[in-house]
Amino acid sequence: MTTNENNINYKIAVIGNELLCLGFNLLGTKKTYIEPENVEQVLKELIDDNEIGLIIISQKMSKNIKNSKLLNLINSSIKPLIIEIPDYNEQDKHQDNLRKLILRSIGIDVAI
């Protein structure tokens, strides 16, 4: 699965549990990582990969990240855009996650 910006195809990467990765595989995403033990290293490699435009990471996997620089990138990165999503049957830890994502993506605060 790819996203398109200025005629450049960016790839989507997913880091999460087996069910999340399977769902994105069915949609055509090739870069999926099922609960890697070295989540920080995988995330660093994806951030450095110029072909990646979107990284989707489960909240459970992001809890395993201790590096403050990486945690800051998750909350502020535009390219690649990094989005945390709740795992299946897990409550979203941020009620205004969508609002923050819109603000980061387009720079406009939208009241939801």
C-alpha positions as a LaTeX table, in Angstrom:
\begin{tabular}{lrrr}
\hline
Residue & $x$ (\AA) & $y$ (\AA) & $z$ (\AA) \\
\hline
Met1 & 0.00 & 0.00 & 0.00 \\
Thr2 & 1.36 & 3.44 & $-0.86$ \\
Thr3 & 0.42 & 7.06 & $-0.41$ \\
Asn4 & 1.04 & 9.60 & $-3.15$ \\
Glu5 & 2.50 & 13.09 & $-2.65$ \\
Asn6 & 3.66 & 15.14 & $-5.65$ \\
Asn7 & 3.76 & 12.01 & $-7.83$ \\
Ile8 & 6.05 & 10.25 & $-5.35$ \\
Asn9 & 4.72 & 6.98 & $-3.99$ \\
Tyr10 & 5.38 & 6.58 & $-0.28$ \\
Lys11 & 4.98 & 3.25 & 1.46 \\
Ile12 & 3.01 & 2.53 & 4.60 \\
Ala13 & 4.59 & 0.53 & 7.43 \\
Val14 & 2.78 & $-1.08$ & 10.36 \\
Ile15 & 4.16 & $-2.15$ & 13.74 \\
Gly16 & 1.72 & $-4.05$ & 15.92 \\
Asn17 & 0.12 & $-7.32$ & 16.84 \\
Glu18 & $-0.62$ & $-10.12$ & 14.38 \\
Leu19 & $-4.24$ & $-9.08$ & 13.83 \\
Leu20 & $-3.34$ & $-5.45$ & 13.05 \\
Cys21 & $-0.57$ & $-6.49$ & 10.66 \\
Leu22 & $-2.78$ & $-9.07$ & 8.96 \\
Gly23 & $-5.46$ & $-6.45$ & 8.34 \\
Phe24 & $-2.98$ & $-4.10$ & 6.70 \\
Asn25 & $-1.43$ & $-6.98$ & 4.73 \\
Leu26 & $-4.88$ & $-7.70$ & 3.31 \\
Leu27 & $-5.04$ & $-4.05$ & 2.23 \\
Gly28 & $-1.74$ & $-4.40$ & 0.40 \\
Thr29 & 0.79 & $-3.13$ & 2.95 \\
Lys30 & 4.07 & $-4.99$ & 2.50 \\
Lys31 & 6.07 & $-3.59$ & 5.43 \\
Thr32 & 4.51 & $-5.04$ & 8.56 \\
Tyr33 & 6.31 & $-5.93$ & 11.77 \\
Ile34 & 4.53 & $-8.26$ & 14.18 \\
Glu35 & 5.47 & $-7.29$ & 17.75 \\
Pro36 & 9.21 & $-7.00$ & 17.12 \\
Glu37 & 11.44 & $-7.39$ & 20.18 \\
Asn38 & 13.59 & $-4.50$ & 18.97 \\
Val39 & 10.76 & $-2.04$ & 18.30 \\
Glu40 & 13.03 & 0.99 & 18.76 \\
Gln41 & 15.48 & $-0.27$ & 16.10 \\
Val42 & 12.65 & $-1.09$ & 13.67 \\
Leu43 & 11.12 & 2.36 & 14.18 \\
Lys44 & 14.49 & 4.10 & 13.64 \\
Glu45 & 15.02 & 2.18 & 10.39 \\
Leu46 & 11.53 & 3.06 & 9.15 \\
Ile47 & 11.99 & 6.75 & 10.01 \\
Asp48 & 15.29 & 6.79 & 8.09 \\
Asp49 & 13.76 & 5.02 & 5.06 \\
Asn50 & 12.92 & 7.72 & 2.49 \\
Glu51 & 10.30 & 5.46 & 0.87 \\
Ile52 & 8.13 & 5.42 & 4.02 \\
Gly53 & 5.47 & 8.13 & 4.23 \\
Leu54 & 3.28 & 6.71 & 7.01 \\
Ile55 & 4.10 & 4.56 & 10.03 \\
Ile56 & 1.22 & 3.06 & 11.98 \\
Ile57 & 2.23 & 1.76 & 15.41 \\
Ser58 & $-0.01$ & 0.17 & 18.02 \\
Gln59 & $-0.17$ & 1.84 & 21.41 \\
Lys60 & 0.98 & $-1.40$ & 23.01 \\
Met61 & 4.17 & $-1.35$ & 20.91 \\
Ser62 & 4.77 & 2.35 & 21.52 \\
Lys63 & 4.70 & 1.66 & 25.28 \\
Asn64 & 7.89 & $-0.39$ & 24.75 \\
Ile65 & 9.77 & 2.64 & 23.46 \\
Lys66 & 11.97 & 4.17 & 26.15 \\
Asn67 & 14.12 & 6.44 & 23.96 \\
Ser68 & 12.83 & 9.98 & 24.59 \\
Lys69 & 14.03 & 11.15 & 21.16 \\
Leu70 & 11.93 & 8.47 & 19.44 \\
Leu71 & 8.92 & 9.24 & 21.64 \\
Asn72 & 9.22 & 12.89 & 20.67 \\
Leu73 & 9.38 & 11.92 & 16.97 \\
Ile74 & 6.19 & 9.88 & 17.31 \\
Asn75 & 4.39 & 13.00 & 18.50 \\
Ser76 & 5.92 & 15.49 & 16.08 \\
Ser77 & 7.05 & 13.80 & 12.88 \\
Ile78 & 5.42 & 14.94 & 9.64 \\
Lys79 & 7.41 & 12.88 & 7.12 \\
Pro80 & 7.01 & 10.12 & 7.82 \\
Leu81 & 3.77 & 10.70 & 9.65 \\
Ile82 & 3.64 & 8.39 & 12.66 \\
Ile83 & 0.25 & 7.47 & 14.09 \\
Glu84 & $-0.46$ & 5.50 & 17.23 \\
Ile85 & $-3.62$ & 3.44 & 17.14 \\
Pro86 & $-5.20$ & 1.36 & 19.89 \\
Asp87 & $-4.96$ & $-2.41$ & 19.70 \\
Tyr88 & $-8.09$ & $-4.47$ & 19.21 \\
Asn89 & $-10.21$ & $-4.30$ & 22.39 \\
Glu90 & $-8.01$ & $-1.55$ & 23.86 \\
Gln91 & $-9.31$ & 1.87 & 24.86 \\
Asp92 & $-7.75$ & 4.84 & 23.08 \\
Lys93 & $-5.44$ & 6.55 & 25.56 \\
His94 & $-6.08$ & 9.97 & 24.01 \\
Gln95 & $-9.64$ & 11.09 & 23.46 \\
Asp96 & $-8.48$ & 13.89 & 21.17 \\
Asn97 & $-6.01$ & 11.77 & 19.14 \\
Leu98 & $-7.79$ & 12.52 & 15.86 \\
Arg99 & $-7.75$ & 16.26 & 16.54 \\
Lys100 & $-3.99$ & 16.17 & 17.26 \\
Leu101 & $-3.39$ & 14.14 & 14.10 \\
Ile102 & $-5.29$ & 16.66 & 11.95 \\
Leu103 & $-3.39$ & 19.52 & 13.55 \\
Arg104 & $-0.05$ & 17.80 & 12.84 \\
Ser105 & $-1.01$ & 16.83 & 9.30 \\
Ile106 & $-2.50$ & 20.05 & 7.95 \\
Gly107 & $-1.59$ & 22.62 & 10.59 \\
Ile108 & $-5.18$ & 23.61 & 11.34 \\
Asp109 & $-6.85$ & 22.99 & 14.71 \\
Val110 & $-10.22$ & 21.34 & 14.20 \\
Ala111 & $-12.72$ & 21.12 & 17.05 \\
Ile112 & $-14.28$ & 17.66 & 17.16 \\
\hline
\end{tabular}
